[in-house]
């Protein structure tokens, strides 16, 4: 029921968090806080009997204990319309690009994930034209995958390439804690390619209120779900979920919650899972696929954010030294689609990775001064070709061309009988000039 009562007394203020006594208030309900600084929206983030804790979106600067608080009787909503395409907004849904506000159907954010009875088993590949994904760890519609990377890796550049090249109907980008120039680079890259016309951006920069960082995944996924229900295949690209978790930690500290591992709140796993579980392939409609950057402070995969994420998602891409590493990366659903691409897909993938593992061992032997055999020399040449022609993120080729390239790299470095591929497939696909 709509609670139109206005409260004139805030009991406590800490950072951007306000506490007051109120009745008939719901969790996640939106309120207006009117003070000397103007009127700002706030969200209920804790209920403890009559004590209500609000997170003020614009921060509490200029807000005093005599501020007027009016609860609006509804949760946060984002307007949904096809006018969202090509636009950029803040985490609170305010236009960031200087354009007009979008009028559309108000869609609540932070809703429960889809009933499993309405889901279908993942069975279709999302092509990205990046060989280290398409060939070696295929992305599947409705999959949820993190991109693990340490600070300084080109993860945003990788997301931009995927946004340009992926065969999705809609791209939704959710940026958290981005530098302003990173946001501008994202937008300019998509605009130059024409991909901006099918893209919606919700961006929180490092200078924006911390609560907007926490809203970005929810507004991004709420919009994605509306497009998916229209029959669209939606790819949601989130960067960076560690910034999202850090925002949670900052607010939890402000609220004086008892911290868990490394200061993060005890419900970190549940909060991350609630977002990732929005990935879905609807029965009779579209799909939502989620790729989310997770930076690892100190390159530590046991950090609470990547550690919890690994229990939720269906594998991960591991970005290291500017490349997607084949040994740290895994797509647990790739077998769902590999059998339906080309008959040599699994065989080429397995053979190339096996030989690349031998190449890595040979590099170690070489660094320790061991004498290199003829086979070792072949592996060293093969490894260099593999890294240059397959692992470089600038490579942009369809899966079928990547498979042909794989055969060529094998044939350039080895005899047909040296690569461990069944003769039936080798006779069919081995390059004629090298046979």
C-alpha positions in Angstrom: 0.0 0.0 0.0 1.3 3.5 -0.8 2.9 5.1 2.1 2.5 8.9 1.7 3.6 9.9 5.2 6.4 12.4 5.4 9.0 11.9 8.1 10.8 15.0 9.4 13.5 13.4 11.6 16.5 11.4 10.6 18.1 9.7 13.6 21.6 9.1 12.2 23.7 9.9 9.2 26.9 8.1 8.2 28.4 8.6 4.8 25.5 8.3 2.4 23.5 6.1 4.8 20.6 7.6 6.8 18.6 5.8 9.5 15.1 6.8 10.8 12.0 5.4 12.3 9.2 4.7 9.9 6.2 2.4 9.5 4.8 0.3 6.6 8.1 0.4 4.6 9.3 -2.4 2.4 12.8 -3.6 1.6 14.3 -1.9 -1.5 11.5 0.7 -1.5 12.4 4.1 -2.9 12.1 7.3 -0.9 12.6 11.0 -1.6 14.9 12.9 0.7 14.4 16.6 0.6 17.0 18.8 2.2 19.0 22.1 1.8 20.9 20.3 -1.0 17.7 19.6 -2.9 15.7 16.4 -3.4 17.5 13.1 -3.9 16.2 9.6 -4.3 17.2 6.9 -1.7 16.6 3.2 -1.4 15.8 1.1 1.7 18.7 -1.3 2.3 17.9 -2.5 5.8 14.8 -3.0 8.0 15.2 -3.6 11.7 11.8 -3.3 13.4 10.8 0.3 13.1 14.3 1.4 12.2 14.8 1.9 8.4 18.2 2.4 6.8 18.3 4.3 3.5 21.1 4.6 1.0 21.0 8.1 -0.5 21.9 7.9 -4.2 23.5 11.3 -4.5 25.3 11.0 -1.1 24.4 12.8 2.1 26.3 16.0 1.6 24.0 18.8 2.6 21.5 16.4 4.2 20.9 17.0 7.9 18.7 15.3 10.6 15.8 17.7 9.8 15.5 16.5 6.2 12.1 15.5 5.0 11.7 11.8 3.9 8.8 10.5 1.9 8.5 6.9 0.9 7.1 6.3 -2.6 5.6 2.8 -2.0 7.5 1.2 -4.9 10.9 -0.3 -5.8 13.5 1.1 -8.2 12.4 1.0 -11.8 14.0 1.6 -15.2 12.1 2.8 -18.2 12.1 0.3 -21.0 11.8 1.3 -24.6 13.6 0.7 -27.9 14.7 4.4 -27.6 17.3 3.0 -25.2 19.4 1.8 -28.2 22.5 3.9 -28.7 22.1 5.7 -25.4 24.2 5.8 -22.2 22.9 6.2 -18.7 24.1 6.4 -15.1 23.4 3.5 -12.7 20.3 5.4 -11.6 19.0 5.5 -15.2 19.8 9.2 -15.7 21.0 10.1 -19.3 24.8 10.4 -19.3 25.1 11.3 -23.0 23.4 14.6 -22.9 20.3 13.2 -24.6 16.7 13.4 -23.3 15.2 11.1 -20.7 13.7 8.0 -22.1 9.9 7.5 -21.7 8.9 3.9 -21.5 7.4 1.0 -19.6 8.6 1.2 -16.0 10.4 -2.1 -15.3 11.4 -3.0 -11.7 15.0 -4.0 -11.1 16.4 -6.6 -8.8 13.6 -9.1 -9.4 14.0 -12.9 -8.8 15.7 -15.0 -11.4 13.6 -16.8 -14.0 11.6 -19.9 -13.0 13.6 -23.0 -14.1 10.5 -24.4 -15.7 10.6 -21.5 -18.2 14.2 -22.2 -19.2 15.6 -24.5 -21.9 19.0 -26.3 -21.9 21.8 -24.2 -23.5 22.4 -25.5 -27.0 23.5 -22.6 -29.3 26.9 -21.0 -29.7 27.5 -17.3 -29.4 30.1 -16.6 -32.1 32.6 -13.9 -31.2 35.2 -14.4 -34.1 37.9 -14.7 -31.4 39.6 -18.1 -31.9 40.5 -18.5 -28.2 36.8 -18.4 -27.4 35.1 -19.8 -30.4 37.5 -22.7 -31.1 38.9 -23.5 -27.6 36.3 -22.4 -25.1 33.0 -21.8 -27.0 30.6 -19.3 -25.4 27.0 -20.7 -25.3 23.7 -18.7 -25.2 22.5 -18.3 -21.7 25.9 -19.0 -20.2 27.4 -17.0 -17.4 31.2 -16.6 -17.6 33.6 -14.3 -15.7 36.8 -12.9 -17.3 39.4 -13.2 -14.6 42.2 -10.6 -15.0 44.6 -8.6 -12.9 44.7 -4.8 -13.0 46.2 -3.5 -16.2 45.1 -6.3 -18.5 43.1 -5.1 -21.6 39.8 -6.6 -20.4 37.8 -3.6 -21.4 39.3 -3.7 -24.9 38.4 -7.4 -25.0 34.8 -6.6 -24.0 34.6 -3.9 -26.7 35.8 -6.4 -29.4 33.2 -8.9 -28.2 30.5 -6.2 -28.4 31.6 -5.5 -32.0 31.9 -9.0 -33.2 29.4 -11.2 -31.2 26.3 -12.5 -33.1 23.8 -11.1 -30.6 20.7 -9.0 -31.3 21.3 -6.7 -28.4 24.4 -5.7 -26.4 23.9 -4.3 -22.8 27.1 -2.9 -21.3 27.2 -2.3 -17.5 30.3 -0.3 -16.4 31.2 -0.1 -12.7 34.0 2.2 -11.4 35.1 3.1 -14.9 37.4 6.0 -15.5 35.6 8.6 -17.6 38.0 8.2 -20.5 37.3 4.4 -20.5 33.6 5.1 -20.9 34.3 7.5 -23.7 36.6 5.0 -25.4 33.9 2.3 -25.1 31.3 4.5 -26.7 33.6 5.8 -29.5 34.7 2.3 -30.4 31.1 1.1 -30.7 30.0 4.3 -32.5 32.7 4.0 -35.2 31.7 0.4 -36.0 28.0 1.0 -36.0 27.5 -1.4 -33.1 26.2 1.4 -30.9 22.8 1.2 -32.7 22.1 -2.2 -30.9 23.8 -1.2 -27.6 22.5 0.1 -24.3 25.1 1.4 -21.8 24.7 1.9 -18.0 27.9 3.4 -16.7 29.0 4.3 -13.2 32.3 6.2 -13.1 34.7 6.5 -10.2 33.4 10.0 -9.6 29.7 8.9 -9.2 27.9 8.1 -6.0 28.9 4.6 -4.7 25.3 3.4 -4.6 24.9 3.8 -8.3 27.7 1.2 -8.7 25.5 -1.3 -7.0 22.6 -0.5 -9.3 24.4 -1.0 -12.6 24.1 -4.8 -12.8 20.4 -4.7 -11.8 19.3 -2.1 -14.3 21.4 -3.7 -17.0 19.9 -7.1 -16.4 16.3 -5.7 -16.0 16.6 -4.1 -19.5 18.2 -7.3 -20.9 15.3 -9.4 -19.6 12.7 -7.2 -21.3 14.5 -7.5 -24.6 14.9 -11.3 -24.2 11.2 -11.6 -23.6 10.6 -9.9 -26.9 12.6 -12.7 -28.5 16.0 -11.0 -28.7 19.3 -12.7 -27.9 21.0 -10.4 -25.5 24.7 -10.3 -24.5 25.3 -8.5 -21.2 28.9 -7.3 -20.7 29.7 -6.2 -17.1 32.9 -4.6 -16.0 34.0 -4.8 -13.2 32.3 -7.1 -10.7 35.1 -6.5 -8.2 34.1 -2.8 -8.2 30.5 -3.9 -7.5 31.7 -6.0 -4.5 33.9 -3.2 -3.2 30.8 -0.9 -3.3 28.9 -3.5 -1.2 31.9 -3.6 1.2 32.0 0.2 1.6 28.3 0.4 2.3 28.5 -2.6 4.7 31.3 -0.9 6.6 29.2 2.4 6.8 26.4 0.4 8.3 28.8 -1.2 10.8 28.0 -4.8 9.6 30.2 -7.5 10.9 32.6 -8.2 8.1 33.5 -11.6 6.6 36.5 -12.6 4.5 38.8 -9.5 3.9 36.1 -7.1 5.0 33.5 -8.2 2.4 29.9 -8.7 3.7 28.8 -12.2 4.6 26.2 -12.4 1.8 28.8 -11.7 -1.0 28.1 -15.1 -2.6 24.3 -14.6 -2.6 24.6 -11.1 -4.0 26.9 -12.2 -6.9 24.7 -15.3 -7.6 21.5 -13.2 -7.7 23.0 -11.3 -10.7 24.7 -14.2 -12.5 21.6 -16.4 -12.3 19.8 -13.9 -14.6 21.5 -15.7 -17.5 18.7 -17.7 -19.2 17.5 -19.1 -22.5 13.7 -18.6 -22.4 11.4 -21.3 -23.7 9.7 -19.6 -26.7 11.6 -16.3 -26.4 15.1 -15.0 -26.5 18.1 -15.4 -24.2 20.5 -13.6 -21.8 24.2 -14.4 -21.9 26.5 -12.8 -19.3 30.2 -12.0 -19.6 31.5 -10.2 -16.5 35.0 -8.9 -15.9 36.3 -9.8 -12.4 39.6 -8.2 -11.6 41.9 -10.1 -9.2 43.8 -7.8 -6.8 47.4 -9.0 -6.7 46.5 -11.5 -9.4 45.1 -13.6 -6.5 42.5 -16.1 -7.7 41.7 -16.9 -4.0 40.5 -13.3 -3.4 36.9 -13.5 -2.2 35.3 -12.0 -5.4 36.9 -14.4 -8.0 36.8 -17.3 -5.4 33.0 -16.9 -4.9 32.4 -16.3 -8.6 34.0 -19.6 -9.5 31.4 -21.5 -7.6 28.5 -19.7 -9.4 29.6 -19.5 -13.0 30.1 -22.2 -15.7 33.9 -21.7 -16.1 35.9 -18.6 -16.8 38.2 -16.9 -19.3 41.6 -16.1 -17.8 43.2 -13.0 -19.4 46.9 -12.9 -18.8 49.7 -10.9 -20.6 47.1 -9.5 -23.0 45.9 -12.9 -24.1 43.2 -15.5 -23.2 45.2 -18.3 -21.6 44.1 -21.7 -22.8 45.1 -23.5 -19.5 43.4 -21.1 -17.1 40.3 -20.8 -19.2 37.3 -23.2 -19.2 33.8 -23.2 -20.7 31.9 -26.0 -19.1 29.2 -25.8 -21.6 31.3 -26.0 -24.8 30.6 -29.6 -25.3 26.9 -28.7 -25.8 27.8 -26.9 -29.0 31.1 -28.3 -30.2 29.5 -31.4 -31.6 27.2 -29.3 -33.8 29.8 -27.0 -35.4 32.2 -29.0 -37.6 33.2 -32.6 -37.2 36.9 -31.7 -36.7 36.2 -29.1 -34.0 37.0 -31.1 -30.9 39.8 -33.0 -32.5 41.7 -29.8 -33.6 41.1 -28.2 -30.3 42.4 -31.2 -28.3 45.5 -31.7 -30.6 46.5 -28.0 -30.6 46.2 -27.6 -26.8 48.1 -30.9 -26.2 51.0 -29.7 -28.4 50.9 -26.2 -26.9 51.3 -27.8 -23.4 54.4 -29.6 -24.7 55.7 -26.3 -26.1 55.4 -24.7 -22.6 57.4 -27.6 -21.1 60.0 -27.2 -23.9 60.3 -23.4 -23.1 61.1 -24.3 -19.5 63.7 -26.9 -20.6 65.3 -24.3 -22.9 65.4 -21.7 -20.1 67.3 -24.2 -17.9 69.9 -24.8 -20.6 68.8 -28.3 -21.8 69.9 -29.3 -25.3 67.0 -28.9 -27.8 66.1 -32.0 -29.9 64.6 -31.8 -33.4 61.1 -32.4 -31.8 61.8 -29.5 -29.3 62.6 -27.2 -32.2 59.4 -28.1 -33.9 57.5 -27.4 -30.7 59.2 -24.0 -30.3 58.2 -22.9 -33.8 54.7 -24.2 -33.3 54.2 -22.4 -30.0 55.3 -19.1 -31.6 52.9 -19.6 -34.5 50.1 -20.6 -32.1 50.5 -17.5 -29.9 50.8 -15.1 -32.8 48.0 -16.4 -35.1 45.5 -17.8 -32.5 46.1 -16.1 -29.1 46.5 -12.5 -30.2 43.3 -10.7 -29.4 43.4 -8.7 -32.6 42.7 -11.9 -34.6 39.1 -11.6 -36.0 38.1 -14.7 -38.0 35.0 -17.0 -38.1 35.2 -20.4 -36.4 35.5 -22.3 -39.7 38.4 -20.1 -40.8 40.0 -20.6 -37.4 39.7 -24.4 -37.8 41.3 -24.2 -41.2 44.1 -22.0 -39.7 44.6 -24.6 -37.0 45.2 -27.3 -39.6 47.6 -25.0 -41.4 49.6 -24.3 -38.2 49.8 -28.0 -37.5 50.9 -28.8 -41.1 53.5 -26.0 -41.1 55.2 -27.5 -38.1 54.6 -31.2 -38.0 54.1 -34.2 -40.2 50.6 -35.7 -40.4 51.5 -38.6 -38.2 53.1 -36.5 -35.5 50.0 -34.7 -34.2 47.9 -37.5 -32.8 44.9 -37.0 -35.0 43.0 -40.0 -36.4 43.9 -40.7 -40.0 40.3 -40.4 -41.1 40.1 -36.8 -40.1 43.7 -36.0 -41.1 43.1 -37.4 -44.6 40.0 -35.2 -45.0 41.3 -31.9 -43.5 45.1 -31.9 -43.7 46.2 -29.1 -46.1 47.0 -30.7 -49.6 50.3 -28.9 -50.1 51.6 -30.2 -46.8 50.2 -33.8 -47.1 
